[in-house]
Every structure is written in structure tokens, then in C-alpha cells.
Amino acid sequence: MSYNLINQELGIYSCSTKDLGSEEVETFNKQVDGKLDNLTMFYNENEDKIILNADNDGFDLFKETIVAYLSMSQEGKAVFNKTRPSACNRLIYILDYVIQRRKLNEVKQLTESIPEFKGIYPVIVTMMDYEKQSQVIDIILGIDTSPLDINTLYGWNQHVKRGNIKNLILKGILPTDDNLKKYQDEINKEVEELNKSIISQTVPVILRDTDKNIKDLSEV
């Protein structure tokens, strides 16, 4: 079905309950005890669209609230959620879910395009700890995604950092700066111990001179 566009950037649309399909009507009737006018909004996940009920008496208020909330910074959302009226609880719950799904879609595209992150999206999307998942998502979306030249110091360091982020996620550890430093320190210690275990030995080197004679440089 078609929806009326409200805000394309935020993916917000509206429709009348009269325009809903039979399956949608059946689903929403169960949620609002058969009173579709009480339906404020729903999320069409397949099309990534937030749909407001144009027939609801609070349509204008809900529209303003949704636009404002989706446009807020993380700090703004935290302040709002401390003082929000209880009547907004279900609305904000749905909006937080939408935000999370949209971020996950960004992460999916990003991890599929960056070689160092291949294979970690299924781990992220199946995390049961919502707070931890949110933190991992923000860390992934906050990295430098530009192509790397590993022949430069910056490029090599970013390559190593991406690999360490992936390894920590696979281990179930939040890849914060502190945890990344601890992980790298552990790797450095392992390398040092490995170097200590390597026994230095003198190896004879044999070369041919211009007269095709064989010389053992260990005897020179």
C-alpha cells in the first residue's frame, strides 16, 4: 500500500486506517482491542518506514514528538527519557527499536565493505545484551572507514586496530579504547616471549664467486 510522506530523511509517513490491508487490520486490532483509531503508529520493517495513523486524535502531537526524538542527540534523548510522561513509553520503545534497526543496517553495509570486519555482523545482530549491542554498534560506526594504505604508519595501525576490534567482538568483549589497549599489550607480551624462546644460531652462507668456485663464508 502507499503512504503519505511526512519526513523523507527520518523515514516518517502516515496513512488512514481505512487504507490498511486486511492482515494489518487483524494484527493491529489485537494490539488496540479492536479500536483502530487508538493506533498511534507502527513500523514497517521491510520498507524501513515509520507509519503514523492519520485518524488518531493526537496525530499532530505524535508527529512532532517523533520528529523531535529522532532528531535529538544521544544526550538529548537521555535527558528526555528521564522526564518523559508514561504515556510515551510505548512510543519511545518503538522509536528506540527503529533507531537500533537502522544502525544495524548501517553496520551490515559497513562490515561487508571492510575486509577486516568480514564475518562479525551475525555476531553483532544476535547479541542478547541490548546495551552492549548498542555500544558495539556505536564503536563500529565511529571508526575511520576510508580505504587504508598499510604501507603507511597510520594505515597499518588502523588495519591492526580493526583486526583487534573484530577479535574482541568475537570473544564477547566490548572493544573500548581501554580493552583494545589491554588486548594489544597482551599480544606484545606474547611476541616478546616468543622472541625469547628463539635460539640464535650461526648459519653458514655459501656463495659462488666469479670463477664458479664455491666459498664458505663461515671460513672467511
Backbone torsions as a table, in degrees:
resi	resn	phi	psi	omega
1	MET	NA	162.0	-178.8
2	SER	-98.5	148.4	179.3
3	TYR	-121.9	157.3	177.3
4	ASN	-88.5	127.1	-176.5
5	LEU	-73.0	132.3	174.4
6	ILE	-110.1	-50.4	-179.3
7	ASN	-147.4	106.9	-175.9
8	GLN	-67.9	-39.5	-178.1
9	GLU	-60.9	-39.2	-178.3
10	LEU	-94.2	-2.5	177.8
11	GLY	67.3	43.5	-177.8
12	ILE	-111.1	131.9	-178.7
13	TYR	-136.3	175.4	176.0
14	SER	-140.9	161.4	174.4
15	CYS	-159.4	162.1	175.5
16	SER	-89.9	148.8	178.4
17	THR	-62.9	-21.5	178.9
18	LYS	-69.6	-19.8	-177.7
19	ASP	-94.3	-1.5	-178.5
20	LEU	-72.0	147.2	175.8
21	GLY	-75.2	165.7	-175.9
22	SER	-61.3	-39.5	180.0
23	GLU	-66.1	-40.4	178.9
24	GLU	-65.7	-42.1	178.9
25	VAL	-59.8	-45.0	-179.7
26	GLU	-62.2	-42.2	-179.8
27	THR	-65.0	-47.4	-175.0
28	PHE	-75.3	-28.2	176.8
29	ASN	-59.6	-36.4	179.7
30	LYS	-67.6	-30.1	-176.9
31	GLN	-81.8	-26.9	-175.3
32	VAL	-120.9	24.9	176.3
33	ASP	54.0	41.4	175.5
34	GLY	78.6	3.8	-179.6
35	LYS	-109.9	87.3	-174.5
36	LEU	-63.8	-25.4	178.3
37	ASP	-63.1	-22.6	178.8
38	ASN	-78.5	-11.9	178.5
39	LEU	-69.2	122.9	-178.5
40	THR	-90.8	-45.1	-176.3
41	MET	-164.0	166.2	170.5
42	PHE	-151.4	165.5	-176.8
43	TYR	-115.1	121.1	175.3
44	ASN	-90.3	97.0	-172.9
45	GLU	-68.5	-35.4	-179.1
46	ASN	-62.5	-34.9	-179.8
47	GLU	-104.2	-0.5	-177.9
48	ASP	52.9	55.5	-178.9
49	LYS	-128.8	132.7	171.5
50	ILE	-90.8	121.9	-174.9
51	ILE	-112.5	121.0	176.5
52	LEU	-94.7	145.9	177.4
53	ASN	-82.5	109.2	-177.9
54	ALA	-67.4	-16.4	-178.5
55	ASP	-88.7	-7.6	-178.2
56	ASN	-74.4	138.9	-177.9
57	ASP	-61.5	-27.9	-178.7
58	GLY	-96.8	22.4	-175.3
59	PHE	-51.7	-51.3	-176.1
60	ASP	-63.6	-41.4	179.8
61	LEU	-65.2	-45.2	179.7
62	PHE	-64.7	-38.8	178.9
63	LYS	-60.7	-47.3	-179.8
64	GLU	-64.0	-40.5	-179.6
65	THR	-64.5	-45.4	-178.1
66	ILE	-64.9	-45.2	178.9
67	VAL	-61.6	-44.7	-178.9
68	ALA	-63.6	-44.7	-176.4
69	TYR	-66.4	-43.2	-179.6
70	LEU	-68.2	-21.5	-179.3
71	SER	-91.2	-9.6	-177.7
72	MET	-72.7	154.0	170.4
73	SER	-75.2	170.3	177.4
74	GLN	-60.0	-39.0	179.9
75	GLU	-65.6	-41.0	179.2
76	GLY	-63.7	-40.7	178.3
77	LYS	-63.2	-39.9	-178.7
78	ALA	-63.7	-42.0	179.0
79	VAL	-66.0	-44.8	-179.9
80	PHE	-61.5	-43.1	-176.1
81	ASN	-67.7	-21.1	178.0
82	LYS	-74.1	-26.3	-174.5
83	THR	-120.8	5.0	-175.2
84	ARG	-66.7	146.7	176.5
85	PRO	-69.2	150.6	-177.4
86	SER	-62.5	-24.5	179.7
87	ALA	-64.3	-18.8	-179.3
88	CYS	-91.4	-3.4	-172.3
89	ASN	-56.0	-49.7	-177.6
90	ARG	-66.6	-39.4	179.0
91	LEU	-60.2	-48.0	-178.2
92	ILE	-68.0	-35.3	177.3
93	TYR	-58.9	-44.6	179.7
94	ILE	-67.2	-42.0	-179.4
95	LEU	-64.7	-39.6	177.3
96	ASP	-63.5	-37.2	177.1
97	TYR	-64.4	-42.9	179.3
98	VAL	-61.1	-46.0	-180.0
99	ILE	-58.9	-44.2	-179.9
100	GLN	-63.6	-43.5	-179.9
101	ARG	-64.2	-40.3	-179.9
102	ARG	-67.0	-38.9	176.7
103	LYS	-65.2	-39.9	178.3
104	LEU	-62.1	-37.6	177.2
105	ASN	-63.8	-39.0	176.5
106	GLU	-64.1	-44.1	-179.9
107	VAL	-62.0	-41.0	179.5
108	LYS	-58.8	-48.1	179.6
109	GLN	-63.2	-40.8	-178.1
110	LEU	-67.5	-46.2	-177.1
111	THR	-68.6	-25.7	177.9
112	GLU	-77.4	-19.2	-178.0
113	SER	-98.9	-13.5	-178.8
114	ILE	-108.4	116.9	-175.7
115	PRO	-54.5	-39.8	-176.8
116	GLU	-66.3	-17.8	-176.5
117	PHE	-105.6	8.7	179.4
118	LYS	-57.7	129.2	173.5
119	GLY	92.1	-3.5	-177.2
120	ILE	-94.5	-13.8	-178.7
121	TYR	-60.3	-45.2	178.5
122	PRO	-57.7	-32.0	178.9
123	VAL	-70.0	-43.4	-178.6
124	ILE	-66.5	-45.9	-173.9
125	VAL	-69.4	-21.8	-179.1
126	THR	-99.9	8.9	177.6
127	MET	-64.0	130.1	-179.0
128	MET	-82.9	-26.5	179.9
129	ASP	-82.2	104.1	-175.1
130	TYR	-60.9	-43.3	-178.2
131	GLU	-64.3	-43.5	178.7
132	LYS	-64.9	-41.6	178.0
133	GLN	-59.9	-42.7	179.9
134	SER	-61.8	-40.9	-179.9
135	GLN	-67.2	-41.3	178.6
136	VAL	-63.0	-43.8	179.5
137	ILE	-58.7	-46.5	-179.1
138	ASP	-63.8	-36.7	178.3
139	ILE	-65.9	-46.0	180.0
140	ILE	-62.0	-45.4	-177.5
141	LEU	-71.5	-14.5	-178.5
142	GLY	-93.5	-2.3	-177.3
143	ILE	-82.0	162.5	174.9
144	ASP	-74.0	115.0	-175.6
145	THR	-98.9	7.4	-179.6
146	SER	-69.4	152.6	178.9
147	PRO	-56.9	142.9	-176.1
148	LEU	-103.9	141.3	170.4
149	ASP	-106.7	100.5	-174.2
150	ILE	-71.3	-3.3	175.5
151	ASN	-83.7	-3.7	174.3
152	THR	-105.0	157.2	-179.1
153	LEU	-62.3	-44.8	-179.5
154	TYR	-63.0	-45.9	-178.5
155	GLY	-61.2	-43.0	180.0
156	TRP	-65.7	-42.7	180.0
157	ASN	-63.3	-39.5	178.7
158	GLN	-68.4	-36.5	176.9
159	HIS	-61.5	-45.4	178.8
160	VAL	-65.3	-42.0	-179.0
161	LYS	-61.9	-43.9	179.1
162	ARG	-60.9	-42.6	178.6
163	GLY	-62.9	-40.0	178.8
164	ASN	-67.5	-38.2	176.6
165	ILE	-59.9	-46.0	179.2
166	LYS	-61.0	-46.2	-178.2
167	ASN	-61.8	-40.5	179.6
168	LEU	-67.2	-40.3	178.4
169	ILE	-62.1	-43.0	179.1
170	LEU	-65.4	-27.3	178.0
171	LYS	-84.5	-5.2	-178.8
172	GLY	82.1	18.6	-178.6
173	ILE	-106.3	134.8	179.4
174	LEU	-67.7	123.4	-175.0
175	PRO	-81.9	59.1	175.4
176	THR	-73.9	169.0	179.1
177	ASP	-59.1	-41.5	-179.8
178	ASP	-64.0	-45.3	-179.4
179	ASN	-67.6	-34.2	176.6
180	LEU	-65.4	-40.2	178.8
181	LYS	-65.2	-44.0	178.6
182	LYS	-61.4	-42.0	-179.4
183	TYR	-64.1	-43.7	179.3
184	GLN	-66.2	-36.9	176.9
185	ASP	-62.0	-39.9	178.0
186	GLU	-63.5	-41.8	178.5
187	ILE	-63.4	-43.9	-179.9
188	ASN	-61.0	-39.1	178.9
189	LYS	-65.7	-40.6	178.5
190	GLU	-63.4	-39.5	178.8
191	VAL	-65.5	-41.2	179.0
192	GLU	-62.0	-43.8	179.3
193	GLU	-64.9	-37.9	178.0
194	LEU	-64.7	-41.8	178.8
195	ASN	-63.0	-35.9	179.8
196	LYS	-67.1	-29.7	-176.8
197	SER	-81.5	-12.4	179.5
198	ILE	-80.4	122.1	-178.2
199	ILE	-88.9	125.5	179.7
200	SER	-75.5	129.7	179.8
201	GLN	-132.6	148.8	175.9
202	THR	-84.4	126.2	-178.3
203	VAL	-114.2	120.3	178.2
204	PRO	-62.4	139.4	178.0
205	VAL	-115.4	125.3	-177.2
206	ILE	-112.2	127.0	178.3
207	LEU	-126.6	160.2	174.6
208	ARG	-102.3	133.2	178.0
209	ASP	-85.3	-178.2	-176.3
210	THR	-65.2	-19.7	179.8
211	ASP	-94.2	14.0	178.3
212	LYS	67.1	13.5	177.5
213	ASN	-87.0	144.8	-179.4
214	ILE	-87.3	131.1	177.0
215	LYS	-121.1	136.0	175.0
216	ASP	-96.2	108.0	-175.6
217	LEU	-66.5	-17.6	177.9
218	SER	-71.1	-14.6	-180.0
219	GLU	-102.0	-3.6	-177.0
220	VAL	-82.0	NA	NA
